[in-house]
């Protein structure tokens, strides 16, 4: 039987972790989550007897006095975490061991894990049922650029060509002003829907601070022919997966179709660096025009105390209500 054995989340752990081909998380990203969520990173060896089968990474935090293990947790703007295992190791064994580790060793009352390589069948063997699977889309960057472009719907291809004809220029951003520029555009996008952004400017700044120096974070601007920034995009890559993390634009530049051009640039950028998969970061029918395939990754959740899952969902509804209220307050005309 496999067991999880806690170890220090040190340089030695991350050196071992980086040797596994199936990892979907990096040290700098975990440090970004830890700082923005007030959480503590947790590392563990997956053992069977004296043999180390792989590793686990997550973060522990408290909400209203309830100790929680997330790998990741909802709202962290982080897609996948979980395990890094040796080839041939059954993933359900590691998942089964996680319950004891979370509840007994860490003293948590609730845990969640979204591992891109876990399946519903793994959960069944481990005695866990998936809870609201994380849904997204992916593009296979191993295909040629011509094939990727041809998979897109004709309207999407026309948008990209239009942007090129109209003189839209995509540039890679490395300056300190990018976070504020992206945030201002994002606020405008949400305001059109009567909402406020789901995260603050600080999260964008910390993402760039932690992950930017690694070379695994692509920040893009789209400029119109007059040189004005009309759209921005954020695209990190973690091991074998590039992610669409965020995108925003201004109303005045929408007719130039900068968003489609940003995504196409990002796909080609990470393809050119050998990343085989582009994950579109969640659902949204508009993403289907890029010719991507839908995917579903199970989210496994368990609580020691009955009713905690219900409270988790209620808290999520409260956050959405605050988001709507903040958007409404922002949209109200201010007195002179």
N, C-alpha and C positions, 0 to 999 in steps of 0.2 A: 504493500500500500504506500502511495506517495504521501509525503508530508512537506509542509512549508516551514522552513527554519529561518527566522529573522536574522539578518546580518546588517552591518553598518552600510548606510547609503553613501559609500565613500568612493574615492577614485578607483580603488581596486574593483569594486562592484561594477562600475560603469565600464571599466576595461574589459571585464568578463562579458558584460551585457552586449557590448559592441561587437563581440565575436560571433553573435548569433544572426543568421540570415533572416529569421522571421520577426525580428524586433520591429516595432512600429513607433517607438518612442526614443527620445534622446535626452541626455542629462540636462541640457540647457532648456528644453521645453518643460521638463518637470520642475526646474527651478523657477521658471516663469509662472507656472500654475501655483506653485507653493507661495510665491510672493503675492500674487493677485488674489488668492483665495484664503490666505491665512491658514494654510495647511502644512503638514509635515510629511516629507517624503518617507516612504517605507520600502525597504528592499528585502527580498527573501530568496533563499535557495529552494528549488524544488528537488527534494531528495527521495530516493527509494533505497532504504538501508544506508550504506555508506556512499552510494553513488549519487552524484549531482546530475540531475536530468535537465536542469535549466534554471531560469530565474523568473521572479515576479516583481513588478513595480506598481506602486499605487501611492496614494496620499491619504492621511488621516486628518479629519477636521471635526469640529463640533458645531452643532446648530441647536440652540435652545437646550443646551446641556446634553444633547444626544451625540455620542461618539460614532462617527461614520467613516467607513473606508470606501474611497472611490478610485476606480481604475478604468475610466475616469468617472466623474459625477456630472449629472446634467447641469448645464449652465457654465461649464468651464471652457467653452469654445475649443474643446479638444475632442477629436473624433474617437481615437482608439488608444488603448494601453494594454494591460493584461500581461501576457507571458512571453518569454523568449525560451524556446525549448530545442533540444537536440533533435535532429531528424529521426523519425520513427517513434518518438515518444507520443503516447496517446494523450491528447489534450484534455480529455475528460478527466483523467487522473489528477491533473493539476487543478482543474476546476473543483473537483470534489474535495481536494485538500484545502482549498481556499476558505471554505465555510468554517472549518475548525480554527484555521489561522486567524480569521477575522474576529470570530466571537470569543474564542478562548485565549489565544495568545495576545491579541491586540486589545481585547475588551470592548470591541465595537458592538453596537446594537443593530447596525444595518450595513450592508455592503452592496456595491454595484460594480459590474465589470463588463466592458465592451472590448473584446479581443477580436480582431478582424479575422482570425483563423478559427475561432470557435464556431461550432454548428449547433443547430437545434438538437441533433442526435447526441452531441457531446453533453448537452445539458440534461437530456433524458437519462443518460448513463450515470451522470453525477447526481441525479435526483433533483435537478433544478429545471424550472420551466422558464422560457424566455418571457421578458416583460417589455412589450412595446419595442420591437426591434428597431435598431437604428437604420434608417433607410437613406440611400444615397444613389448616385450614379457614378460610373467610372468609364474612362476612355483608355484604350490599350495603346500606349505610346510606343510599343514595339512595331506598330504598323508604320508605313511610310507617311510622309507629310501629305502626299497626294491622296492616299487612302483615308486618312483622318479628315481631310477637307471634304472629300466626296461623301463621307458618312453624314455630314451636316445637312440639314434641310436647306433647300434652295434659297429660301428667304434669308437664312443666316449667312450663307455664302455671299449673297448680294450685299448684305450689310457690311461685311468685311471688305469687299471690293469697293463699296461706296466710300468707306472711311479712307481707304488708300487714295482714291481719286480726289477726294476733297482735301487731302493734305494733312490728315490726322497723323501725328507722330507719337510713337510710343517710346518712352525713355525709362531706363532703370534708375530709380531714385536711391540716393545714399545720403541725403542731407537731413538735418535735424528737423526741418519744417514739414516733413512728409506726414508725420502722425497727426498734426493739427489740421493739415489740409484734408486728409482722408476723413478725419472726424467731422469736420464742418460739412463735407459733402454727405457723409452718412446721416448726419442729423437732418439735413434737408430731405433726404430720401424717406426717412421715417416720418418726418413732419407731414409729408404729402398724404400719408396714410392715417394721420391723426395719432401717431405714436411717438415714443422716445426710443432711442437706441437701447438695446438689451445689455450693453456694457459701456463703460466710460472711456474717456480719452486715456486715462492712466493705463488701461489694459493694453491698448495699442502701443503706447510708449514702452511698457515693460516687455512686450513681445519683441519689439525691435531691439531693445537693450540687451535682452538675453540671447535671442536667436540670431539676430542680425550678424554679429561677428563670426558666426560659424560658416557663413557662405551658403546656408541652407534656407535663406529667406529672400524671396524675390519681391521687391516693392516696385510697382509700376505706376507711371503717370501717362495719361493721354493728353496731348496738347492739340489745340485747334491751329489752323494756319496762322493765326495772330500770336501764337505762343501761350495762350491762356490754358491753364489746367482745367479740363472738363470732366475728367474721370480718374479714379485711382483704383488699384487692386493690390491685394496681399496674397502671396502664394508660397507657403513654406513647403519643404520637401523633407520627409523623415524616412531615411533608408530607401525602400523601394517604392514609396508612395509620395507623389506630389499632391498638395491639397489646395483647393480654392477656399481660402479662409474668409475673405471679405472683399467687397467691391462697392464703390459708390460713385455718383456722378452728379452733375448739375443740370438743371432743366434746360438751360440755354444751349447746351451742347448735344442734347439727345438726338437731334436730327442728323448729326454726323456719325452716329452709331459707334461711339468709342468703346462701349462695354464688350461687344462681340470681338473687337480687335484686341482688347486687353487679354481676354481669355485665350485667343488664338496665339498671341505672342507667348503667353505663359506656357501653353502646351508645347510649343516648339522649343522654348528655352529649356524646360526640364527634359524633354526628349533628347535634346542635344547633349545633355549631361548624363545620359544613360539611365534615367529614371523610367521604369517600365509602365507605371500606372499613374493616371491622373484622377484623383477622387474629387467629385464636385461638391463635397461638403454638405450633404443633406438633400432634401427633396425640393421640389419647385418645378412645375410643368415647363417653365421657360427653358430649363436646362436640357430638355429632350431635343431641342433644335440643334444641339451640338453633336448629335449622333451617338450619344453615350448609352451605356447599358445599365439598367437598374440593378442595384444590389441591396441585400438585406442582411445586416449583421445583428445577431441576437444580443439583447441586453439582459444579462442575468442579475437578478435582484433578490435579496432575501433579508428579512428583518427578524430579530429575536422576539420582538414584542408585537402582538397583534395590534393593528391599527396604524403602525408607523408608515406603512406604504400609503395609506389613505391621507395621512397628514402631509406626506411628501407631495402628493398630488395637489392637496389644498394649498400648500405653500407656493407651488408653481402657478396656480390660478391667481393667487394674491400678487405675485410678481408681475403677471400679465396685466392685472388690473392697475397696478402702479404705473406700468409702462403706458397704458392708455391715458391715465390721468395726467402723467407728466407731459405726454404729447398734446393733450387738450390744453393744458396750461401754457405750453410754449406757443401754441397756435393762436391764443387769444390776443386781440389787439391791445397793446400797452397804452396806458393813459399818457398824454403829453405832459 
